[in-house]
Amino acid sequence: MWSNVGETVFTPFLGIGSEVYEAVKLGRKGIGIELKDKYFETAVRNVNKVLEGQKQLALF
């Protein structure tokens, strides 16, 4: 499966957010679903890391 820049990637089993992390890193939007709170919290932290990195790059 593949997607183009700007498209949305959906993962029904989010886990720690690896797929959404990479989607955002590569210029896509990511949507994921996770039932377990601990996995969801980890996924949020992971995706926030890539978002913070993009903000820092935009400053230079």
mmCIF file as Biopython writes it, N, C-alpha, C and O atoms, coordinates in Angstrom:
data_model
#
loop_
_atom_site.group_PDB
_atom_site.id
_atom_site.type_symbol
_atom_site.label_atom_id
_atom_site.label_alt_id
_atom_site.label_comp_id
_atom_site.label_asym_id
_atom_site.label_entity_id
_atom_site.label_seq_id
_atom_site.pdbx_PDB_ins_code
_atom_site.Cartn_x
_atom_site.Cartn_y
_atom_site.Cartn_z
_atom_site.occupancy
_atom_site.B_iso_or_equiv
_atom_site.auth_seq_id
_atom_site.auth_asym_id
_atom_site.pdbx_PDB_model_num
ATOM 1   N N  . MET A ? 1  ? 0.843  -1.167 0.000  1.0 0.0 1  A 1 
ATOM 2   C CA . MET A ? 1  ? 0.000  0.000  0.000  1.0 0.0 1  A 1 
ATOM 3   C C  . MET A ? 1  ? 0.893  1.236  0.000  1.0 0.0 1  A 1 
ATOM 4   O O  . MET A ? 1  ? 2.002  1.215  0.532  1.0 0.0 1  A 1 
ATOM 5   N N  . TRP A ? 2  ? 0.404  2.287  -0.590 1.0 0.0 2  A 1 
ATOM 6   C CA . TRP A ? 2  ? 1.169  3.520  -0.645 1.0 0.0 2  A 1 
ATOM 7   C C  . TRP A ? 2  ? 0.223  4.699  -0.577 1.0 0.0 2  A 1 
ATOM 8   O O  . TRP A ? 2  ? -0.993 4.552  -0.700 1.0 0.0 2  A 1 
ATOM 9   N N  . SER A ? 3  ? 0.804  5.872  -0.379 1.0 0.0 3  A 1 
ATOM 10  C CA . SER A ? 3  ? 0.013  7.109  -0.338 1.0 0.0 3  A 1 
ATOM 11  C C  . SER A ? 3  ? 0.865  8.250  -0.867 1.0 0.0 3  A 1 
ATOM 12  O O  . SER A ? 3  ? 2.090  8.158  -0.933 1.0 0.0 3  A 1 
ATOM 13  N N  . ASN A ? 4  ? 0.198  9.310  -1.235 1.0 0.0 4  A 1 
ATOM 14  C CA . ASN A ? 4  ? 0.884  10.503 -1.724 1.0 0.0 4  A 1 
ATOM 15  C C  . ASN A ? 4  ? 0.973  11.544 -0.612 1.0 0.0 4  A 1 
ATOM 16  O O  . ASN A ? 4  ? 0.203  11.515 0.348  1.0 0.0 4  A 1 
ATOM 17  N N  . VAL A ? 5  ? 1.916  12.452 -0.759 1.0 0.0 5  A 1 
ATOM 18  C CA . VAL A ? 5  ? 2.064  13.546 0.202  1.0 0.0 5  A 1 
ATOM 19  C C  . VAL A ? 5  ? 0.734  14.284 0.329  1.0 0.0 5  A 1 
ATOM 20  O O  . VAL A ? 5  ? 0.086  14.587 -0.673 1.0 0.0 5  A 1 
ATOM 21  N N  . GLY A ? 6  ? 0.332  14.571 1.571  1.0 0.0 6  A 1 
ATOM 22  C CA . GLY A ? 6  ? -0.912 15.284 1.832  1.0 0.0 6  A 1 
ATOM 23  C C  . GLY A ? 6  ? -2.124 14.392 2.033  1.0 0.0 6  A 1 
ATOM 24  O O  . GLY A ? 6  ? -3.156 14.854 2.521  1.0 0.0 6  A 1 
ATOM 25  N N  . GLU A ? 7  ? -2.017 13.118 1.665  1.0 0.0 7  A 1 
ATOM 26  C CA . GLU A ? 7  ? -3.134 12.196 1.855  1.0 0.0 7  A 1 
ATOM 27  C C  . GLU A ? 7  ? -3.194 11.719 3.307  1.0 0.0 7  A 1 
ATOM 28  O O  . GLU A ? 7  ? -2.285 11.976 4.096  1.0 0.0 7  A 1 
ATOM 29  N N  . THR A ? 8  ? -4.269 11.030 3.642  1.0 0.0 8  A 1 
ATOM 30  C CA . THR A ? 8  ? -4.468 10.521 4.995  1.0 0.0 8  A 1 
ATOM 31  C C  . THR A ? 8  ? -4.214 9.021  5.035  1.0 0.0 8  A 1 
ATOM 32  O O  . THR A ? 8  ? -4.702 8.266  4.194  1.0 0.0 8  A 1 
ATOM 33  N N  . VAL A ? 9  ? -3.438 8.609  6.033  1.0 0.0 9  A 1 
ATOM 34  C CA . VAL A ? 9  ? -3.146 7.196  6.265  1.0 0.0 9  A 1 
ATOM 35  C C  . VAL A ? 9  ? -3.934 6.761  7.500  1.0 0.0 9  A 1 
ATOM 36  O O  . VAL A ? 9  ? -3.879 7.425  8.535  1.0 0.0 9  A 1 
ATOM 37  N N  . PHE A ? 10 ? -4.664 5.655  7.397  1.0 0.0 10 A 1 
ATOM 38  C CA . PHE A ? 10 ? -5.476 5.143  8.505  1.0 0.0 10 A 1 
ATOM 39  C C  . PHE A ? 10 ? -4.932 3.803  8.972  1.0 0.0 10 A 1 
ATOM 40  O O  . PHE A ? 10 ? -4.675 2.913  8.162  1.0 0.0 10 A 1 
ATOM 41  N N  . THR A ? 11 ? -4.760 3.665  10.267 1.0 0.0 11 A 1 
ATOM 42  C CA . THR A ? 11 ? -4.378 2.379  10.841 1.0 0.0 11 A 1 
ATOM 43  C C  . THR A ? 11 ? -5.342 2.027  11.975 1.0 0.0 11 A 1 
ATOM 44  O O  . THR A ? 11 ? -5.405 2.737  12.978 1.0 0.0 11 A 1 
ATOM 45  N N  . PRO A ? 12 ? -6.087 0.938  11.818 1.0 0.0 12 A 1 
ATOM 46  C CA . PRO A ? 12 ? -7.081 0.580  12.834 1.0 0.0 12 A 1 
ATOM 47  C C  . PRO A ? 12 ? -6.467 -0.007 14.104 1.0 0.0 12 A 1 
ATOM 48  O O  . PRO A ? 12 ? -7.150 -0.120 15.122 1.0 0.0 12 A 1 
ATOM 49  N N  . PHE A ? 13 ? -5.197 -0.380 14.059 1.0 0.0 13 A 1 
ATOM 50  C CA . PHE A ? 13 ? -4.505 -0.941 15.223 1.0 0.0 13 A 1 
ATOM 51  C C  . PHE A ? 13 ? -3.267 -0.090 15.480 1.0 0.0 13 A 1 
ATOM 52  O O  . PHE A ? 13 ? -2.170 -0.445 15.048 1.0 0.0 13 A 1 
ATOM 53  N N  . LEU A ? 14 ? -3.433 1.016  16.172 1.0 0.0 14 A 1 
ATOM 54  C CA . LEU A ? 14 ? -2.391 2.033  16.332 1.0 0.0 14 A 1 
ATOM 55  C C  . LEU A ? 14 ? -1.154 1.528  17.057 1.0 0.0 14 A 1 
ATOM 56  O O  . LEU A ? 14 ? -0.034 1.834  16.648 1.0 0.0 14 A 1 
ATOM 57  N N  . GLY A ? 15 ? -1.335 0.768  18.114 1.0 0.0 15 A 1 
ATOM 58  C CA . GLY A ? 15 ? -0.178 0.328  18.894 1.0 0.0 15 A 1 
ATOM 59  C C  . GLY A ? 15 ? 0.573  1.528  19.440 1.0 0.0 15 A 1 
ATOM 60  O O  . GLY A ? 15 ? -0.033 2.417  20.039 1.0 0.0 15 A 1 
ATOM 61  N N  . ILE A ? 16 ? 1.901  1.568  19.239 1.0 0.0 16 A 1 
ATOM 62  C CA . ILE A ? 16 ? 2.694  2.692  19.742 1.0 0.0 16 A 1 
ATOM 63  C C  . ILE A ? 16 ? 2.805  3.827  18.725 1.0 0.0 16 A 1 
ATOM 64  O O  . ILE A ? 16 ? 3.537  4.790  18.953 1.0 0.0 16 A 1 
ATOM 65  N N  . GLY A ? 17 ? 2.092  3.726  17.616 1.0 0.0 17 A 1 
ATOM 66  C CA . GLY A ? 17 ? 2.000  4.825  16.672 1.0 0.0 17 A 1 
ATOM 67  C C  . GLY A ? 17 ? 3.026  4.862  15.564 1.0 0.0 17 A 1 
ATOM 68  O O  . GLY A ? 17 ? 3.204  5.902  14.929 1.0 0.0 17 A 1 
ATOM 69  N N  . SER A ? 18 ? 3.704  3.762  15.312 1.0 0.0 18 A 1 
ATOM 70  C CA . SER A ? 18 ? 4.769  3.744  14.300 1.0 0.0 18 A 1 
ATOM 71  C C  . SER A ? 18 ? 4.286  4.156  12.914 1.0 0.0 18 A 1 
ATOM 72  O O  . SER A ? 18 ? 4.947  4.941  12.234 1.0 0.0 18 A 1 
ATOM 73  N N  . GLU A ? 19 ? 3.143  3.632  12.494 1.0 0.0 19 A 1 
ATOM 74  C CA . GLU A ? 19 ? 2.643  3.955  11.151 1.0 0.0 19 A 1 
ATOM 75  C C  . GLU A ? 19 ? 2.253  5.420  11.037 1.0 0.0 19 A 1 
ATOM 76  O O  . GLU A ? 19 ? 2.568  6.071  10.041 1.0 0.0 19 A 1 
ATOM 77  N N  . VAL A ? 20 ? 1.574  5.940  12.045 1.0 0.0 20 A 1 
ATOM 78  C CA . VAL A ? 20 ? 1.179  7.353  12.018 1.0 0.0 20 A 1 
ATOM 79  C C  . VAL A ? 20 ? 2.418  8.240  12.119 1.0 0.0 20 A 1 
ATOM 80  O O  . VAL A ? 20 ? 2.497  9.268  11.447 1.0 0.0 20 A 1 
ATOM 81  N N  . TYR A ? 21 ? 3.378  7.855  12.944 1.0 0.0 21 A 1 
ATOM 82  C CA . TYR A ? 21 ? 4.642  8.586  13.082 1.0 0.0 21 A 1 
ATOM 83  C C  . TYR A ? 21 ? 5.305  8.745  11.714 1.0 0.0 21 A 1 
ATOM 84  O O  . TYR A ? 21 ? 5.655  9.855  11.313 1.0 0.0 21 A 1 
ATOM 85  N N  . GLU A ? 22 ? 5.473  7.642  11.010 1.0 0.0 22 A 1 
ATOM 86  C CA . GLU A ? 22 ? 6.123  7.686  9.696  1.0 0.0 22 A 1 
ATOM 87  C C  . GLU A ? 22 ? 5.277  8.441  8.680  1.0 0.0 22 A 1 
ATOM 88  O O  . GLU A ? 22 ? 5.820  9.154  7.836  1.0 0.0 22 A 1 
ATOM 89  N N  . ALA A ? 23 ? 3.968  8.297  8.746  1.0 0.0 23 A 1 
ATOM 90  C CA . ALA A ? 23 ? 3.091  9.022  7.826  1.0 0.0 23 A 1 
ATOM 91  C C  . ALA A ? 23 ? 3.288  10.526 7.986  1.0 0.0 23 A 1 
ATOM 92  O O  . ALA A ? 23 ? 3.464  11.245 7.002  1.0 0.0 23 A 1 
ATOM 93  N N  . VAL A ? 24 ? 3.257  10.993 9.220  1.0 0.0 24 A 1 
ATOM 94  C CA . VAL A ? 24 ? 3.431  12.428 9.483  1.0 0.0 24 A 1 
ATOM 95  C C  . VAL A ? 24 ? 4.830  12.868 9.068  1.0 0.0 24 A 1 
ATOM 96  O O  . VAL A ? 24 ? 4.997  13.933 8.474  1.0 0.0 24 A 1 
ATOM 97  N N  . LYS A ? 25 ? 5.818  12.065 9.375  1.0 0.0 25 A 1 
ATOM 98  C CA . LYS A ? 25 ? 7.210  12.371 9.016  1.0 0.0 25 A 1 
ATOM 99  C C  . LYS A ? 25 ? 7.365  12.536 7.500  1.0 0.0 25 A 1 
ATOM 100 O O  . LYS A ? 25 ? 8.187  13.326 7.036  1.0 0.0 25 A 1 
ATOM 101 N N  . LEU A ? 26 ? 6.571  11.784 6.737  1.0 0.0 26 A 1 
ATOM 102 C CA . LEU A ? 26 ? 6.660  11.815 5.277  1.0 0.0 26 A 1 
ATOM 103 C C  . LEU A ? 26 ? 5.622  12.726 4.622  1.0 0.0 26 A 1 
ATOM 104 O O  . LEU A ? 26 ? 5.390  12.643 3.416  1.0 0.0 26 A 1 
ATOM 105 N N  . GLY A ? 27 ? 4.992  13.604 5.427  1.0 0.0 27 A 1 
ATOM 106 C CA . GLY A ? 27 ? 4.098  14.605 4.859  1.0 0.0 27 A 1 
ATOM 107 C C  . GLY A ? 27 ? 2.663  14.163 4.659  1.0 0.0 27 A 1 
ATOM 108 O O  . GLY A ? 27 ? 1.920  14.788 3.903  1.0 0.0 27 A 1 
ATOM 109 N N  . ARG A ? 28 ? 2.268  13.097 5.325  1.0 0.0 28 A 1 
ATOM 110 C CA . ARG A ? 28 ? 0.882  12.638 5.255  1.0 0.0 28 A 1 
ATOM 111 C C  . ARG A ? 28 ? 0.165  12.996 6.552  1.0 0.0 28 A 1 
ATOM 112 O O  . ARG A ? 28 ? 0.792  13.431 7.518  1.0 0.0 28 A 1 
ATOM 113 N N  . LYS A ? 29 ? -1.131 12.814 6.563  1.0 0.0 29 A 1 
ATOM 114 C CA . LYS A ? 29 ? -1.908 12.930 7.794  1.0 0.0 29 A 1 
ATOM 115 C C  . LYS A ? 29 ? -2.140 11.513 8.295  1.0 0.0 29 A 1 
ATOM 116 O O  . LYS A ? 29 ? -2.320 10.594 7.496  1.0 0.0 29 A 1 
ATOM 117 N N  . GLY A ? 30 ? -2.137 11.329 9.595  1.0 0.0 30 A 1 
ATOM 118 C CA . GLY A ? 30 ? -2.308 9.992  10.144 1.0 0.0 30 A 1 
ATOM 119 C C  . GLY A ? 30 ? -3.470 9.909  11.105 1.0 0.0 30 A 1 
ATOM 120 O O  . GLY A ? 30 ? -3.667 10.794 11.938 1.0 0.0 30 A 1 
ATOM 121 N N  . ILE A ? 31 ? -4.240 8.841  10.986 1.0 0.0 31 A 1 
ATOM 122 C CA . ILE A ? 31 ? -5.340 8.556  11.907 1.0 0.0 31 A 1 
ATOM 123 C C  . ILE A ? 31 ? -5.159 7.121  12.390 1.0 0.0 31 A 1 
ATOM 124 O O  . ILE A ? 31 ? -4.943 6.208  11.593 1.0 0.0 31 A 1 
ATOM 125 N N  . GLY A ? 32 ? -5.249 6.933  13.704 1.0 0.0 32 A 1 
ATOM 126 C CA . GLY A ? 32 ? -5.113 5.592  14.259 1.0 0.0 32 A 1 
ATOM 127 C C  . GLY A ? 32 ? -6.093 5.367  15.387 1.0 0.0 32 A 1 
ATOM 128 O O  . GLY A ? 32 ? -6.522 6.313  16.048 1.0 0.0 32 A 1 
ATOM 129 N N  . ILE A ? 33 ? -6.443 4.118  15.606 1.0 0.0 33 A 1 
ATOM 130 C CA . ILE A ? 33 ? -7.358 3.738  16.679 1.0 0.0 33 A 1 
ATOM 131 C C  . ILE A ? 33 ? -6.633 2.750  17.591 1.0 0.0 33 A 1 
ATOM 132 O O  . ILE A ? 33 ? -6.019 1.790  17.125 1.0 0.0 33 A 1 
ATOM 133 N N  . GLU A ? 34 ? -6.716 3.001  18.894 1.0 0.0 34 A 1 
ATOM 134 C CA . GLU A ? 34 ? -6.108 2.098  19.871 1.0 0.0 34 A 1 
ATOM 135 C C  . GLU A ? 34 ? -7.013 1.977  21.082 1.0 0.0 34 A 1 
ATOM 136 O O  . GLU A ? 34 ? -7.501 2.982  21.600 1.0 0.0 34 A 1 
ATOM 137 N N  . LEU A ? 35 ? -7.238 0.766  21.532 1.0 0.0 35 A 1 
ATOM 138 C CA . LEU A ? 35 ? -8.105 0.511  22.682 1.0 0.0 35 A 1 
ATOM 139 C C  . LEU A ? 35 ? -7.371 0.628  24.018 1.0 0.0 35 A 1 
ATOM 140 O O  . LEU A ? 35 ? -7.973 1.013  25.020 1.0 0.0 35 A 1 
ATOM 141 N N  . LYS A ? 36 ? -6.090 0.303  24.040 1.0 0.0 36 A 1 
ATOM 142 C CA . LYS A ? 36 ? -5.341 0.292  25.301 1.0 0.0 36 A 1 
ATOM 143 C C  . LYS A ? 36 ? -4.750 1.672  25.590 1.0 0.0 36 A 1 
ATOM 144 O O  . LYS A ? 36 ? -4.017 2.233  24.775 1.0 0.0 36 A 1 
ATOM 145 N N  . ASP A ? 37 ? -5.079 2.199  26.752 1.0 0.0 37 A 1 
ATOM 146 C CA . ASP A ? 37 ? -4.649 3.550  27.130 1.0 0.0 37 A 1 
ATOM 147 C C  . ASP A ? 37 ? -3.137 3.725  27.084 1.0 0.0 37 A 1 
ATOM 148 O O  . ASP A ? 37 ? -2.653 4.738  26.579 1.0 0.0 37 A 1 
ATOM 149 N N  . LYS A ? 38 ? -2.394 2.772  27.593 1.0 0.0 38 A 1 
ATOM 150 C CA . LYS A ? 38 ? -0.925 2.890  27.646 1.0 0.0 38 A 1 
ATOM 151 C C  . LYS A ? 38 ? -0.330 2.975  26.242 1.0 0.0 38 A 1 
ATOM 152 O O  . LYS A ? 38 ? 0.572  3.777  26.000 1.0 0.0 38 A 1 
ATOM 153 N N  . TYR A ? 39 ? -0.822 2.162  25.327 1.0 0.0 39 A 1 
ATOM 154 C CA . TYR A ? 39 ? -0.335 2.226  23.950 1.0 0.0 39 A 1 
ATOM 155 C C  . TYR A ? 39 ? -0.692 3.571  23.321 1.0 0.0 39 A 1 
ATOM 156 O O  . TYR A ? 39 ? 0.126  4.179  22.632 1.0 0.0 39 A 1 
ATOM 157 N N  . PHE A ? 40 ? -1.913 4.026  23.563 1.0 0.0 40 A 1 
ATOM 158 C CA . PHE A ? 40 ? -2.342 5.309  23.010 1.0 0.0 40 A 1 
ATOM 159 C C  . PHE A ? 40 ? -1.466 6.448  23.529 1.0 0.0 40 A 1 
ATOM 160 O O  . PHE A ? 40 ? -1.044 7.308  22.756 1.0 0.0 40 A 1 
ATOM 161 N N  . GLU A ? 41 ? -1.194 6.456  24.833 1.0 0.0 41 A 1 
ATOM 162 C CA . GLU A ? 41 ? -0.350 7.501  25.423 1.0 0.0 41 A 1 
ATOM 163 C C  . GLU A ? 41 ? 1.046  7.487  24.809 1.0 0.0 41 A 1 
ATOM 164 O O  . GLU A ? 41 ? 1.615  8.544  24.537 1.0 0.0 41 A 1 
ATOM 165 N N  . THR A ? 42 ? 1.595  6.305  24.593 1.0 0.0 42 A 1 
ATOM 166 C CA . THR A ? 42 ? 2.911  6.188  23.957 1.0 0.0 42 A 1 
ATOM 167 C C  . THR A ? 42 ? 2.856  6.691  22.520 1.0 0.0 42 A 1 
ATOM 168 O O  . THR A ? 42 ? 3.770  7.382  22.070 1.0 0.0 42 A 1 
ATOM 169 N N  . ALA A ? 43 ? 1.797  6.353  21.800 1.0 0.0 43 A 1 
ATOM 170 C CA . ALA A ? 43 ? 1.641  6.812  20.419 1.0 0.0 43 A 1 
ATOM 171 C C  . ALA A ? 43 ? 1.576  8.332  20.352 1.0 0.0 43 A 1 
ATOM 172 O O  . ALA A ? 43 ? 2.190  8.940  19.474 1.0 0.0 43 A 1 
ATOM 173 N N  . VAL A ? 44 ? 0.848  8.942  21.257 1.0 0.0 44 A 1 
ATOM 174 C CA . VAL A ? 44 ? 0.744  10.406 21.285 1.0 0.0 44 A 1 
ATOM 175 C C  . VAL A ? 44 ? 2.127  11.015 21.512 1.0 0.0 44 A 1 
ATOM 176 O O  . VAL A ? 44 ? 2.496  11.975 20.836 1.0 0.0 44 A 1 
ATOM 177 N N  . ARG A ? 45 ? 2.889  10.471 22.449 1.0 0.0 45 A 1 
ATOM 178 C CA . ARG A ? 45 ? 4.247  10.982 22.699 1.0 0.0 45 A 1 
ATOM 179 C C  . ARG A ? 45 ? 5.116  10.837 21.450 1.0 0.0 45 A 1 
ATOM 180 O O  . ARG A ? 45 ? 5.850  11.758 21.092 1.0 0.0 45 A 1 
ATOM 181 N N  . ASN A ? 46 ? 5.035  9.690  20.792 1.0 0.0 46 A 1 
ATOM 182 C CA . ASN A ? 46 ? 5.850  9.452  19.600 1.0 0.0 46 A 1 
ATOM 183 C C  . ASN A ? 46 ? 5.496  10.408 18.471 1.0 0.0 46 A 1 
ATOM 184 O O  . ASN A ? 46 ? 6.388  10.964 17.830 1.0 0.0 46 A 1 
ATOM 185 N N  . VAL A ? 47 ? 4.218  10.605 18.222 1.0 0.0 47 A 1 
ATOM 186 C CA . VAL A ? 47 ? 3.802  11.512 17.144 1.0 0.0 47 A 1 
ATOM 187 C C  . VAL A ? 47 ? 4.159  12.954 17.498 1.0 0.0 47 A 1 
ATOM 188 O O  . VAL A ? 47 ? 4.550  13.722 16.619 1.0 0.0 47 A 1 
ATOM 189 N N  . ASN A ? 48 ? 4.034  13.329 18.755 1.0 0.0 48 A 1 
ATOM 190 C CA . ASN A ? 48 ? 4.423  14.680 19.168 1.0 0.0 48 A 1 
ATOM 191 C C  . ASN A ? 48 ? 5.904  14.934 18.929 1.0 0.0 48 A 1 
ATOM 192 O O  . ASN A ? 48 ? 6.293  16.063 18.631 1.0 0.0 48 A 1 
ATOM 193 N N  . LYS A ? 49 ? 6.739  13.903 19.055 1.0 0.0 49 A 1 
ATOM 194 C CA . LYS A ? 49 ? 8.177  14.053 18.786 1.0 0.0 49 A 1 
ATOM 195 C C  . LYS A ? 49 ? 8.414  14.470 17.339 1.0 0.0 49 A 1 
ATOM 196 O O  . LYS A ? 49 ? 9.199  15.381 17.074 1.0 0.0 49 A 1 
ATOM 197 N N  . VAL A ? 50 ? 7.745  13.814 16.411 1.0 0.0 50 A 1 
ATOM 198 C CA . VAL A ? 50 ? 7.946  14.159 15.004 1.0 0.0 50 A 1 
ATOM 199 C C  . VAL A ? 50 ? 7.369  15.541 14.704 1.0 0.0 50 A 1 
ATOM 200 O O  . VAL A ? 50 ? 7.939  16.280 13.902 1.0 0.0 50 A 1 
ATOM 201 N N  . LEU A ? 51 ? 6.254  15.901 15.333 1.0 0.0 51 A 1 
ATOM 202 C CA . LEU A ? 51 ? 5.675  17.232 15.122 1.0 0.0 51 A 1 
ATOM 203 C C  . LEU A ? 51 ? 6.597  18.320 15.662 1.0 0.0 51 A 1 
ATOM 204 O O  . LEU A ? 51 ? 6.755  19.363 15.027 1.0 0.0 51 A 1 
ATOM 205 N N  . GLU A ? 52 ? 7.204  18.094 16.821 1.0 0.0 52 A 1 
ATOM 206 C CA . GLU A ? 52 ? 8.153  19.058 17.384 1.0 0.0 52 A 1 
ATOM 207 C C  . GLU A ? 52 ? 9.362  19.205 16.474 1.0 0.0 52 A 1 
ATOM 208 O O  . GLU A ? 52 ? 9.864  20.313 16.282 1.0 0.0 52 A 1 
ATOM 209 N N  . GLY A ? 53 ? 9.831  18.102 15.916 1.0 0.0 53 A 1 
ATOM 210 C CA . GLY A ? 53 ? 10.959 18.145 14.993 1.0 0.0 53 A 1 
ATOM 211 C C  . GLY A ? 53 ? 10.648 18.963 13.754 1.0 0.0 53 A 1 
ATOM 212 O O  . GLY A ? 53 ? 11.510 19.688 13.257 1.0 0.0 53 A 1 
ATOM 213 N N  . GLN A ? 54 ? 9.429  18.857 13.250 1.0 0.0 54 A 1 
ATOM 214 C CA . GLN A ? 54 ? 9.033  19.634 12.074 1.0 0.0 54 A 1 
ATOM 215 C C  . GLN A ? 54 ? 8.964  21.117 12.408 1.0 0.0 54 A 1 
ATOM 216 O O  . GLN A ? 54 ? 9.337  21.951 11.583 1.0 0.0 54 A 1 
ATOM 217 N N  . LYS A ? 55 ? 8.495  21.458 13.598 1.0 0.0 55 A 1 
ATOM 218 C CA . LYS A ? 55 ? 8.430  22.866 14.008 1.0 0.0 55 A 1 
ATOM 219 C C  . LYS A ? 55 ? 9.827  23.453 14.094 1.0 0.0 55 A 1 
ATOM 220 O O  . LYS A ? 55 ? 10.049 24.586 13.668 1.0 0.0 55 A 1 
ATOM 221 N N  . GLN A ? 56 ? 10.780 22.691 14.645 1.0 0.0 56 A 1 
ATOM 222 C CA . GLN A ? 56 ? 12.144 23.181 14.776 1.0 0.0 56 A 1 
ATOM 223 C C  . GLN A ? 56 ? 12.777 23.394 13.412 1.0 0.0 56 A 1 
ATOM 224 O O  . GLN A ? 56 ? 13.486 24.379 13.207 1.0 0.0 56 A 1 
ATOM 225 N N  . LEU A ? 57 ? 12.532 22.484 12.473 1.0 0.0 57 A 1 
ATOM 226 C CA . LEU A ? 57 ? 13.080 22.645 11.128 1.0 0.0 57 A 1 
ATOM 227 C C  . LEU A ? 57 ? 12.512 23.883 10.444 1.0 0.0 57 A 1 
ATOM 228 O O  . LEU A ? 57 ? 13.203 24.538 9.664  1.0 0.0 57 A 1 
ATOM 229 N N  . ALA A ? 58 ? 11.264 24.199 10.734 1.0 0.0 58 A 1 
ATOM 230 C CA . ALA A ? 58 ? 10.628 25.357 10.112 1.0 0.0 58 A 1 
ATOM 231 C C  . ALA A ? 58 ? 11.232 26.670 10.605 1.0 0.0 58 A 1 
ATOM 232 O O  . ALA A ? 58 ? 11.106 27.698 9.939  1.0 0.0 58 A 1 
ATOM 233 N N  . LEU A ? 59 ? 11.881 26.643 11.755 1.0 0.0 59 A 1 
ATOM 234 C CA . LEU A ? 59 ? 12.477 27.861 12.298 1.0 0.0 59 A 1 
ATOM 235 C C  . LEU A ? 59 ? 13.730 28.277 11.541 1.0 0.0 59 A 1 
ATOM 236 O O  . LEU A ? 59 ? 14.103 29.450 11.569 1.0 0.0 59 A 1 
ATOM 237 N N  . PHE A ? 60 ? 14.384 27.342 10.869 1.0 0.0 60 A 1 
ATOM 238 C CA . PHE A ? 60 ? 15.660 27.655 10.225 1.0 0.0 60 A 1 
ATOM 239 C C  . PHE A ? 60 ? 15.533 27.908 8.770  1.0 0.0 60 A 1 
ATOM 240 O O  . PHE A ? 60 ? 16.530 28.184 8.102  1.0 0.0 60 A 1 
#
